[in-house]
Every structure is written in C-alpha cells, then in structure tokens.
Amino acid sequence: MALEIYKGLFSIKETTQILFGPCKERGSDYVRTIRMVNDGAIESIADRDRKYVARSTLINLMGSEDELKKALQKLDNVVELYVDN
C-alpha cells in the first residue's frame, strides 16, 4: 500500500505558479498575488514576514481538487512522495 504525502502550505511564488502559470520572481503575476494576499482576497497564514496559502484555499480558488492536481503537475519544485510499506 502506498501512502501519499502532499504539501499543505504553498509559498507566494508557488501560489502564483498554480494560479497564473510560470512566473518570474518579481514579475507582474507575482506582485499581483502578493497584493491579493495582502488585501485579503486570498486567505493566507503568516509566519513572521512570510506568508503561505493553504491547500484548501487553493482548492476553493481553482474550483476542484482535480484542477489543483493538474496545476501541481506543472510545478517543478513540488514533489509527491510515495512510500511502500
């Protein structure tokens, strides 16, 4: 049996890539996402000066978990692990 380990919190850069596709570190889509998080349009969790977006928030924004999974397949820094018991 394989256990799926998934990521529960995403950085602003990862959130930008999920919502808008590939982005530059300080590109317009990245800045737009920061504004949306700071204005409260996207719910976030703060850890000192860093903010993270919960998986459940992204599911709501994307419309379904399947759409989120499709977007996650395009990210190069998110790895899903499968552990054999």
Summary of the structure (lengths in Angstrom):
residues: 85
radius of gyration: 13.5
end to end distance: 6.2
largest distance: 44.6
contacts: 199
relative contact order: 0.24
helix: 45%
strand: 21%
